[in-house]
Amino acid sequence: MRLPNRVFSPYTGIKTNLLFFTKGKPTETIWFYEHPYPEGVKNYNKTKPMRFAEFQTEIDWWGDEADGFSARVDTEQAWKVNFSELKADAETRAKPHRDKAEELKKQIRR
């Protein structure tokens, strides 16, 4: 899936090309992986596509869904964001605004 540039800003400024989800489970952690270009390569395109062999680092890092990807570790290329915590924090910060909106709705209905 191709996403707009900077869609995950401010967590990363890199372009995002692939997203993977685990079916049937809510998102708790978001992993980012920055693919290092091979020496002499500045970007990939239709005439200079990524070769499967260049993807081996990601394959080795990926791990196994059966154990919840427990072998994944933060590296220079890989880092994670706790989405559950970010969501809970956003909901807490939004609560006063939601409460105020509900109060205003009630005033309008009177």
Backbone as a chain_set.jsonl record, in Angstrom:
{"seq": "MRLPNRVFSPYTGIKTNLLFFTKGKPTETIWFYEHPYPEGVKNYNKTKPMRFAEFQTEIDWWGDEADGFSARVDTEQAWKVNFSELKADAETRAKPHRDKAEELKKQIRR", "coords": {"N": [[0.848, -1.162, 0.0], [0.671, 2.129, -0.883], [1.388, 5.083, 0.747], [0.743, 8.568, 1.559], [3.532, 10.861, 1.572], [5.282, 11.441, 4.616], [3.298, 10.514, 6.327], [3.491, 9.314, 8.808], [4.633, 11.208, 10.361], [5.261, 12.909, 13.408], [6.984, 10.829, 13.929], [8.625, 9.585, 12.112], [10.405, 10.667, 9.241], [10.575, 9.351, 6.93], [9.515, 7.886, 3.805], [6.608, 5.909, 3.548], [5.914, 2.697, 2.498], [4.85, 0.15, 2.84], [2.415, -1.526, 4.804], [1.543, -3.626, 7.497], [-0.884, -5.58, 9.066], [-2.213, -7.35, 11.872], [-4.686, -9.56, 11.589], [-7.798, -9.412, 13.233], [-6.931, -8.486, 15.694], [-6.572, -5.767, 17.95], [-4.642, -2.808, 17.296], [-1.769, -2.38, 19.108], [0.929, -1.813, 19.294], [3.069, -0.023, 17.148], [5.358, -0.74, 14.761], [8.206, 0.626, 13.218], [10.229, 0.414, 10.385], [13.119, 1.204, 8.853], [14.297, 0.819, 5.759], [17.562, 0.224, 4.854], [19.311, 1.636, 2.197], [21.226, -0.078, -0.274], [24.778, 0.277, -0.793], [25.558, 2.918, -2.956], [23.006, 3.181, -3.969], [20.344, 5.396, -4.267], [17.601, 5.59, -4.323], [14.649, 3.6, -4.987], [12.992, 2.618, -7.981], [10.864, 2.187, -10.88], [12.641, 1.341, -12.842], [14.855, 0.689, -11.374], [14.351, -1.44, -9.325], [13.769, -2.717, -5.958], [15.657, -5.483, -4.99], [15.01, -8.875, -4.136], [16.975, -10.059, -2.51], [18.023, -7.868, -1.183], [16.206, -7.427, 0.747], [16.579, -9.14, 2.825], [17.515, -8.458, 5.408], [15.254, -7.32, 6.631], [13.561, -9.523, 6.576], [14.884, -11.29, 8.297], [14.687, -9.825, 10.676], [11.92, -9.641, 11.072], [10.501, -11.802, 12.426], [8.224, -14.069, 14.194], [4.787, -14.481, 13.927], [3.343, -16.258, 15.47], [4.497, -16.287, 18.02], [3.979, -13.76, 18.81], [5.761, -12.001, 17.673], [7.973, -11.833, 19.326], [10.747, -11.851, 19.172], [11.552, -9.528, 17.996], [13.502, -6.583, 18.083], [14.487, -3.263, 19.053], [16.44, -1.437, 16.812], [19.013, 0.283, 14.951], [17.673, 0.644, 12.584], [15.07, -0.078, 13.238], [12.239, 0.669, 15.205], [9.783, 1.174, 17.794], [6.445, 2.317, 18.563], [4.255, 2.858, 21.176], [1.128, 2.416, 20.555], [-1.269, 2.047, 21.963], [-0.857, 3.452, 24.372], [-0.52, 6.059, 23.355], [-3.045, 6.461, 22.226], [-4.729, 6.279, 24.496], [-3.791, 8.488, 25.941], [-4.467, 10.574, 24.175], [-7.247, 10.333, 24.211], [-7.753, 10.991, 26.889], [-6.87, 13.652, 26.939], [-8.716, 14.707, 25.172], [-11.14, 14.458, 26.469], [-12.171, 16.66, 28.187], [-12.991, 18.435, 26.166], [-14.865, 16.935, 24.757], [-16.75, 16.602, 26.782], [-17.534, 19.27, 27.131], [-18.666, 19.745, 24.633], [-20.856, 18.002, 24.745], [-22.287, 19.217, 26.82], [-22.942, 21.664, 25.615], [-24.572, 20.711, 23.54], [-26.755, 19.789, 25.007], [-27.702, 22.222, 26.026], [-28.566, 23.461, 23.707], [-30.712, 21.835, 22.972], [-32.648, 22.445, 24.834]], "CA": [[0.0, 0.0, 0.0], [1.446, 3.375, -0.956], [0.798, 6.132, 1.57], [1.332, 9.887, 1.322], [4.779, 11.147, 2.275], [5.225, 11.987, 5.976], [2.063, 10.117, 6.986], [3.784, 8.96, 10.188], [5.325, 12.315, 11.019], [6.667, 13.236, 13.572], [7.753, 9.669, 14.369], [9.639, 9.341, 11.101], [10.256, 11.486, 8.048], [10.773, 8.512, 5.752], [8.32, 7.516, 3.047], [6.076, 4.615, 3.946], [5.434, 1.969, 1.343], [4.159, -1.084, 3.21], [1.822, -1.644, 6.132], [1.087, -4.972, 7.798], [-1.751, -5.639, 10.232], [-2.571, -8.689, 12.32], [-6.136, -9.66, 11.504], [-8.533, -9.813, 14.423], [-6.337, -7.978, 16.933], [-6.412, -4.305, 17.936], [-3.257, -2.341, 17.207], [-1.213, -1.924, 20.383], [2.276, -1.313, 19.037], [3.392, 0.214, 15.743], [6.789, -0.848, 14.485], [8.727, 1.297, 12.036], [11.486, -0.174, 9.928], [13.702, 1.985, 7.76], [15.131, -0.034, 4.918], [18.786, 0.909, 4.426], [19.652, 1.43, 0.792], [22.562, -0.628, -0.501], [25.762, 1.279, -1.189], [25.413, 3.39, -4.333], [21.593, 3.308, -4.34], [19.72, 6.54, -3.602], [16.179, 5.27, -4.205], [14.158, 2.549, -5.869], [11.948, 3.052, -8.895], [10.478, 1.117, -11.8], [13.793, 0.825, -13.575], [15.822, 0.19, -10.386], [13.534, -1.938, -8.214], [14.405, -3.427, -4.853], [15.817, -6.91, -5.26], [14.63, -9.694, -2.989], [18.15, -10.267, -1.642], [18.204, -6.654, -0.381], [15.167, -7.442, 1.766], [16.895, -10.191, 3.799], [17.623, -7.867, 6.748], [13.894, -7.205, 7.15], [13.043, -10.884, 6.782], [15.516, -11.797, 9.515], [14.173, -9.049, 11.815], [10.471, -9.736, 11.149], [10.086, -12.699, 13.505], [7.14, -15.034, 14.014], [3.508, -14.04, 14.477], [2.876, -17.245, 16.45], [4.965, -15.921, 19.365], [3.751, -12.327, 18.998], [6.954, -11.293, 17.203], [8.74, -11.57, 20.549], [12.173, -11.717, 18.898], [11.852, -8.19, 17.456], [14.18, -5.655, 18.984], [14.81, -1.956, 18.504], [17.77, -1.342, 16.22], [19.188, 1.571, 14.274], [16.668, 0.706, 11.527], [13.742, -0.472, 13.71], [11.807, 1.216, 16.489], [8.338, 0.998, 17.969], [5.659, 3.323, 19.257], [3.15, 2.217, 21.877], [-0.095, 3.051, 20.076], [-2.273, 1.999, 23.031], [-0.598, 4.577, 25.285], [-0.812, 7.309, 22.647], [-4.5, 6.563, 22.083], [-5.285, 6.577, 25.822], [-3.419, 9.867, 26.259], [-5.279, 11.447, 23.325], [-8.622, 10.289, 24.726], [-7.761, 11.744, 28.147], [-6.779, 15.076, 26.614], [-9.925, 15.112, 24.448], [-12.326, 14.331, 27.312], [-12.8, 17.937, 28.537], [-13.615, 19.003, 24.972], [-16.078, 16.137, 24.514], [-17.714, 16.953, 27.831], [-18.038, 20.61, 26.824], [-19.546, 19.601, 23.47], [-22.106, 17.388, 25.222], [-22.971, 20.247, 27.587], [-23.504, 22.608, 24.653], [-25.677, 20.041, 22.858], [-27.895, 19.789, 25.928], [-28.208, 23.595, 26.085], [-29.268, 23.725, 22.446], [-31.967, 21.054, 22.962], [-33.613, 22.992, 25.792]], "C": [[0.9, 1.234, 0.0], [0.702, 4.452, -0.177], [1.421, 7.477, 1.225], [2.625, 10.057, 2.103], [4.471, 11.754, 3.636], [3.95, 11.595, 6.723], [2.294, 9.753, 8.453], [4.611, 10.023, 10.908], [4.61, 12.622, 12.332], [7.529, 12.039, 13.941], [8.851, 9.297, 13.388], [9.36, 10.236, 9.902], [10.394, 10.662, 6.779], [9.441, 8.2, 5.083], [7.895, 6.119, 3.479], [5.493, 3.916, 2.727], [4.608, 0.739, 1.696], [3.606, -0.996, 4.625], [1.347, -3.081, 6.297], [0.257, -4.911, 9.069], [-1.981, -7.093, 10.604], [-4.093, -8.739, 12.399], [-6.734, -10.108, 12.835], [-7.972, -9.312, 15.736], [-6.25, -6.455, 16.858], [-4.925, -3.932, 17.903], [-2.816, -1.806, 18.561], [0.137, -1.265, 20.191], [2.453, -1.128, 17.537], [4.907, 0.165, 15.609], [7.101, -0.093, 13.212], [10.035, 0.61, 11.673], [11.959, 0.624, 8.73], [14.657, 1.091, 6.989], [16.387, 0.726, 4.498], [19.063, 0.6, 2.95], [21.034, 0.804, 0.689], [23.507, 0.49, -0.964], [25.575, 1.631, -2.669], [23.976, 3.559, -4.799], [20.989, 4.468, -3.557], [18.222, 6.352, -3.428], [15.839, 4.133, -5.154], [13.102, 3.168, -6.78], [11.65, 1.913, -9.856], [11.664, 0.519, -12.543], [14.895, 0.295, -12.663], [15.049, -0.316, -9.167], [14.375, -2.596, -7.119], [14.502, -4.903, -5.242], [15.537, -7.696, -3.984], [15.794, -9.868, -2.013], [18.389, -9.064, -0.733], [17.221, -6.593, 0.796], [15.456, -8.443, 2.889], [16.998, -9.661, 5.226], [16.249, -7.776, 7.399], [13.29, -8.581, 7.445], [13.605, -11.468, 8.074], [14.945, -11.114, 10.756], [12.699, -9.341, 12.092], [9.979, -10.624, 12.288], [8.878, -13.534, 13.149], [5.865, -14.544, 14.693], [3.006, -14.981, 15.571], [3.323, -16.909, 17.877], [4.83, -14.42, 19.615], [4.943, -11.483, 18.593], [7.889, -10.94, 18.367], [10.238, -11.377, 20.3], [12.54, -10.334, 18.346], [12.501, -7.312, 18.508], [14.377, -4.328, 18.265], [16.236, -2.007, 17.976], [17.91, 0.057, 15.623], [18.128, 1.751, 13.192], [15.247, 0.47, 12.034], [13.438, 0.131, 15.074], [10.292, 1.096, 16.577], [7.746, 2.159, 18.75], [4.495, 2.585, 19.906], [1.858, 2.951, 21.526], [-1.163, 3.083, 21.158], [-2.107, 3.167, 23.993], [-0.919, 5.913, 24.631], [-2.316, 7.529, 22.524], [-5.136, 6.937, 23.425], [-4.99, 8.018, 26.219], [-4.267, 10.848, 25.454], [-6.727, 11.485, 23.813], [-8.746, 11.079, 26.019], [-7.729, 13.246, 27.873], [-8.042, 15.584, 25.913], [-11.165, 15.139, 25.335], [-12.938, 15.674, 27.714], [-13.526, 18.583, 27.354], [-14.898, 18.256, 24.618], [-17.155, 16.478, 25.529], [-18.343, 18.309, 27.558], [-19.002, 20.546, 25.638], [-20.886, 18.992, 23.877], [-22.94, 18.404, 26.002], [-23.645, 21.255, 26.65], [-24.667, 22.001, 23.876], [-26.929, 20.055, 23.714], [-28.523, 21.174, 26.023], [-29.006, 23.933, 24.84], [-30.626, 23.032, 22.418], [-33.028, 21.627, 23.882], [-34.51, 23.991, 25.174]], "O": [[1.805, 1.338, 0.828], [-0.48, 4.697, -0.418], [2.513, 7.524, 0.657], [2.795, 9.467, 3.17], [3.502, 12.499, 3.783], [3.561, 12.284, 7.666], [1.375, 9.874, 9.263], [5.214, 9.752, 11.947], [3.379, 12.589, 12.337], [8.709, 12.216, 14.243], [9.886, 8.758, 13.78], [8.205, 10.524, 9.589], [10.337, 11.204, 5.675], [8.384, 8.243, 5.713], [8.733, 5.256, 3.741], [4.671, 4.486, 2.01], [3.748, 0.332, 0.915], [4.25, -0.458, 5.526], [0.817, -3.682, 5.363], [0.649, -4.265, 10.04], [-1.948, -7.971, 9.742], [-4.704, -8.029, 13.198], [-6.252, -11.044, 13.473], [-8.481, -9.673, 16.797], [-5.894, -5.909, 15.814], [-4.075, -4.657, 18.42], [-3.426, -0.881, 19.096], [0.453, -0.275, 20.85], [2.036, -1.976, 16.748], [5.634, 0.922, 16.252], [6.349, -0.163, 12.239], [10.839, 0.27, 12.54], [11.271, 0.704, 7.713], [15.69, 0.665, 7.505], [16.285, 1.769, 3.852], [19.046, -0.556, 2.528], [21.92, 1.124, 1.482], [23.061, 1.522, -1.467], [25.45, 0.749, -3.518], [23.743, 4.031, -5.912], [21.105, 4.524, -2.332], [17.632, 6.893, -2.493], [16.638, 3.756, -6.01], [12.41, 4.113, -6.402], [12.132, 0.796, -9.667], [11.682, -0.676, -12.836], [15.766, -0.454, -13.105], [15.086, 0.303, -8.103], [15.527, -2.974, -7.332], [13.549, -5.488, -5.756], [15.805, -7.219, -2.881], [15.589, -9.823, -0.8], [18.905, -9.222, 0.373], [17.395, -5.8, 1.721], [14.652, -8.578, 3.811], [16.603, -10.354, 6.164], [16.088, -8.11, 8.572], [12.595, -8.766, 8.444], [12.871, -12.073, 8.855], [14.743, -11.766, 11.78], [12.275, -9.29, 13.247], [9.104, -10.207, 13.047], [8.537, -13.698, 11.977], [5.864, -14.232, 15.883], [2.319, -14.547, 16.495], [2.612, -17.211, 18.835], [5.475, -13.87, 20.509], [5.127, -10.377, 19.102], [8.512, -9.878, 18.378], [10.927, -10.794, 21.137], [13.722, -10.009, 18.242], [12.098, -7.302, 19.671], [14.428, -4.27, 17.037], [17.128, -2.557, 18.622], [17.028, 0.902, 15.778], [17.721, 2.877, 12.906], [14.294, 0.789, 11.322], [14.271, 0.106, 15.98], [9.608, 0.937, 15.566], [8.433, 2.872, 19.482], [3.827, 1.78, 19.258], [1.534, 3.977, 22.124], [-1.897, 4.066, 21.26], [-3.086, 3.8, 24.386], [-1.51, 6.794, 25.255], [-2.804, 8.646, 22.696], [-5.991, 7.821, 23.478], [-5.854, 8.695, 26.775], [-4.735, 11.849, 25.997], [-7.355, 12.543, 23.826], [-9.745, 11.769, 26.225], [-8.465, 14.015, 28.491], [-8.397, 16.755, 26.044], [-12.151, 15.787, 24.984], [-14.154, 15.822, 27.591], [-14.568, 19.212, 27.537], [-15.894, 18.865, 24.228], [-18.327, 16.625, 25.183], [-19.55, 18.483, 27.732], [-20.036, 21.215, 25.638], [-21.935, 19.425, 23.401], [-24.162, 18.445, 25.858], [-24.79, 21.649, 26.876], [-25.642, 22.693, 23.583], [-28.028, 20.301, 23.219], [-29.746, 21.294, 26.094], [-30.022, 24.624, 24.922], [-31.591, 23.588, 21.894], [-34.207, 21.315, 23.719], [-35.378, 24.544, 25.849]]}, "num_chains": 1, "name": "protein.A"}
